[in-house]
Amino acid sequence: MRSCVWFLVLSALVVPKDVNAQAPSLDSLLASFRGLSGLSARFREEKQVALLAAPLRSEGEIHFAPPGRLLRRVTGPTTSAALIADGRLTMSAGGRRQQFDLSRQPLVAGFVDSFRYVLAGDRAALERAYDINFTVQDGTWELRLRPKASPLREFLREMVMVGRGVVVSRLRMTEASGDVTTTDFFDVDVGREWSPSEVRRVFRVE
């Protein structure tokens, strides 16, 4: 179950084009999400696990369609998919499909709520959930979020988004255990608009 929460944070990949390319403020960064029509991107991910000698690597794609439909599809080295829609998390891997009611999963729901706040540009709600540190240096900005309360704080130490200009280029998440997951993004489609037929075709887990 823990591994499924990573894809939730990927919804915050891209900043729409009205953000100041040189030195955005936190408010302008959050405000830029308010008109987000959707996005698609590819990712490469590496997870450093204390008990393993070599990191775990994967790659895949993510898609977001407002107001809250999120899909993470891993394409290699193994395949899996995770979808959030209509208050439910649906996962598929190894020929097995599972569905969870988010109201019964407080850890996952905490991630979902946090990124709903980002997409809504709701700084006040983010500040209730996280200690926030936002810095800009030489055109590169960093947004560091540290959970304030359980159950999220018992699992996550911090998440850090790094970007330059209009795109978040890297996301690093450090678990309370010390395990670290680093995700790099590319082939980002800013302002992706989804037709009803595309939503039915793309946002599905079999």
C-alpha positions as CSV (number, residue, x, y, z in Angstrom):
1,M,0.0,0.0,0.0
2,R,2.8,2.4,0.8
3,S,4.2,2.3,-2.8
4,C,0.9,3.6,-4.2
5,V,1.1,6.9,-2.4
6,W,4.1,8.1,-4.6
7,F,2.0,8.6,-7.7
8,L,-0.3,11.1,-5.9
9,V,2.5,13.7,-5.6
10,L,3.2,13.5,-9.3
11,S,0.1,15.5,-10.0
12,A,2.1,18.6,-9.1
13,L,4.6,18.2,-11.9
14,V,4.1,21.3,-14.1
15,V,3.6,25.0,-13.5
16,P,1.4,26.7,-16.1
17,K,3.0,29.3,-18.3
18,D,2.0,32.4,-16.4
19,V,4.6,31.9,-13.7
20,N,7.5,34.3,-13.6
21,A,10.3,32.3,-15.3
22,Q,13.1,34.0,-13.3
23,A,12.0,34.3,-9.7
24,P,8.5,33.0,-8.8
25,S,7.1,33.6,-5.3
26,L,5.3,30.8,-3.5
27,D,2.0,32.6,-4.0
28,S,2.6,32.9,-7.8
29,L,3.6,29.3,-8.0
30,L,0.5,28.1,-6.2
31,A,-1.8,30.6,-8.1
32,S,-0.5,29.2,-11.4
33,F,-2.3,25.8,-10.6
34,R,-5.7,27.3,-10.4
35,G,-6.4,27.2,-14.1
36,L,-4.7,23.9,-14.8
37,S,-6.6,22.1,-17.6
38,G,-4.7,18.8,-17.2
39,L,-1.2,17.3,-17.8
40,S,0.7,14.4,-19.1
41,A,4.4,13.5,-18.6
42,R,6.9,10.7,-18.4
43,F,9.1,9.9,-15.5
44,R,12.1,8.0,-14.3
45,E,12.3,7.0,-10.7
46,E,14.9,5.7,-8.3
47,K,14.3,4.5,-4.8
48,Q,17.1,4.0,-2.3
49,V,16.1,1.4,0.2
50,A,18.3,0.9,3.3
51,L,18.0,-2.9,3.1
52,L,19.0,-3.2,-0.6
53,A,22.5,-2.8,-2.0
54,A,21.2,-1.4,-5.3
55,P,18.4,1.1,-5.9
56,L,15.0,0.2,-7.3
57,R,14.5,1.9,-10.7
58,S,11.3,2.3,-12.7
59,E,9.9,4.5,-15.5
60,G,6.4,5.3,-16.8
61,E,3.9,8.0,-17.4
62,I,1.4,10.1,-15.4
63,H,-1.8,11.8,-16.4
64,F,-4.0,14.3,-14.6
65,A,-7.5,15.4,-15.6
66,P,-9.3,18.0,-13.3
67,P,-10.9,18.0,-10.9
68,G,-9.2,15.0,-9.3
69,R,-8.5,12.2,-11.7
70,L,-4.9,11.0,-11.4
71,L,-3.2,8.0,-13.1
72,R,0.3,6.6,-12.6
73,R,1.3,3.9,-15.0
74,V,4.7,2.1,-14.6
75,T,5.9,0.7,-17.9
76,G,9.2,-0.9,-16.8
77,P,10.9,-2.9,-15.7
78,T,7.6,-4.4,-14.6
79,T,4.1,-3.0,-15.3
80,S,1.5,-1.6,-12.9
81,A,-1.1,1.1,-12.7
82,A,-2.7,3.2,-10.0
83,L,-5.7,5.5,-10.5
84,I,-7.5,7.9,-8.2
85,A,-11.0,8.9,-9.2
86,D,-14.3,9.4,-7.5
87,G,-12.9,9.0,-4.0
88,R,-11.4,5.6,-4.7
89,L,-7.9,4.2,-5.4
90,T,-7.7,1.4,-8.0
91,M,-4.5,-0.5,-8.4
92,S,-3.4,-3.2,-10.8
93,A,-0.1,-5.2,-10.8
94,G,0.8,-8.8,-11.6
95,G,-2.6,-9.6,-13.0
96,R,-4.3,-8.5,-9.7
97,R,-6.7,-5.6,-9.4
98,Q,-7.6,-4.0,-6.1
99,Q,-9.8,-1.0,-5.1
100,F,-9.8,1.0,-1.9
101,D,-12.2,3.6,-0.4
102,L,-10.0,6.6,0.4
103,S,-12.2,7.5,3.3
104,R,-10.9,4.3,5.0
105,Q,-7.2,5.0,4.1
106,P,-6.1,8.1,6.1
107,L,-2.5,8.0,4.9
108,V,-3.3,7.9,1.2
109,A,-6.1,10.4,1.8
110,G,-3.6,12.8,3.4
111,F,-1.5,12.7,0.2
112,V,-4.6,13.3,-1.9
113,D,-5.8,16.2,0.2
114,S,-2.4,17.8,0.2
115,F,-2.1,17.9,-3.6
116,R,-5.7,19.0,-4.0
117,Y,-4.6,22.0,-2.0
118,V,-1.6,22.5,-4.4
119,L,-3.8,22.3,-7.5
120,A,-6.3,24.7,-5.9
121,G,-3.5,27.1,-4.9
122,D,-4.7,26.9,-1.3
123,R,-1.7,28.1,0.7
124,A,-3.7,28.3,4.0
125,A,-4.7,24.6,3.7
126,L,-1.1,23.6,2.8
127,E,0.2,25.5,5.8
128,R,-2.2,23.6,8.1
129,A,-0.8,20.3,6.9
130,Y,2.9,21.1,6.3
131,D,5.8,23.3,7.4
132,I,6.7,25.0,4.2
133,N,10.1,26.4,3.0
134,F,10.3,28.0,-0.4
135,T,13.6,29.4,-1.8
136,V,14.8,30.7,-5.1
137,Q,18.5,30.7,-6.2
138,D,19.9,31.5,-9.6
139,G,16.5,31.0,-11.2
140,T,16.0,27.6,-9.6
141,W,13.3,27.3,-7.0
142,E,12.8,24.7,-4.3
143,L,9.6,23.9,-2.4
144,R,10.2,21.8,0.8
145,L,7.2,20.4,2.6
146,R,7.4,18.6,6.0
147,P,4.2,17.0,7.5
148,K,3.0,18.5,10.7
149,A,0.8,15.7,12.0
150,S,0.1,11.9,11.9
151,P,-0.5,9.7,10.1
152,L,1.4,11.3,7.3
153,R,4.3,12.4,9.5
154,E,4.8,8.8,10.7
155,F,5.5,7.8,7.1
156,L,7.0,10.8,5.4
157,R,9.8,13.0,6.6
158,E,9.7,15.5,3.8
159,M,9.1,16.1,0.1
160,V,11.1,18.5,-2.0
161,M,10.1,19.8,-5.4
162,V,12.8,21.5,-7.5
163,G,12.1,23.5,-10.7
164,R,13.3,26.1,-13.0
165,G,11.1,28.3,-15.1
166,V,7.7,26.7,-15.7
167,V,8.5,23.0,-15.0
168,V,9.2,21.0,-11.8
169,S,12.2,18.9,-12.9
170,R,12.6,16.7,-9.8
171,L,10.7,15.5,-6.8
172,R,12.5,13.9,-3.9
173,M,10.6,12.2,-1.1
174,T,12.3,11.0,2.1
175,E,10.4,8.5,4.3
176,A,10.6,8.4,8.1
177,S,12.6,5.2,7.6
178,G,15.3,7.0,5.7
179,D,14.4,5.5,2.3
180,V,14.5,8.1,-0.5
181,T,12.6,8.2,-3.8
182,T,13.8,10.6,-6.5
183,T,11.6,11.2,-9.6
184,D,12.8,13.1,-12.7
185,F,10.2,14.3,-15.2
186,F,10.4,14.8,-19.0
187,D,8.2,15.0,-22.1
188,V,5.8,17.2,-20.1
189,D,2.7,18.4,-21.8
190,V,1.6,21.5,-20.1
191,G,-2.1,22.4,-20.2
192,R,-3.2,19.0,-21.5
193,E,-6.9,19.0,-22.4
194,W,-8.8,15.7,-22.3
195,S,-11.9,14.9,-24.4
196,P,-14.5,12.6,-22.8
197,S,-13.3,9.7,-25.1
198,E,-9.7,10.2,-24.1
199,V,-10.6,10.2,-20.4
200,R,-12.4,6.8,-20.9
201,R,-9.5,5.4,-22.8
202,V,-6.5,6.7,-20.8
203,F,-7.8,6.7,-17.2
204,R,-8.5,3.0,-16.8
205,V,-7.0,0.3,-14.8
206,E,-7.5,-3.3,-15.9
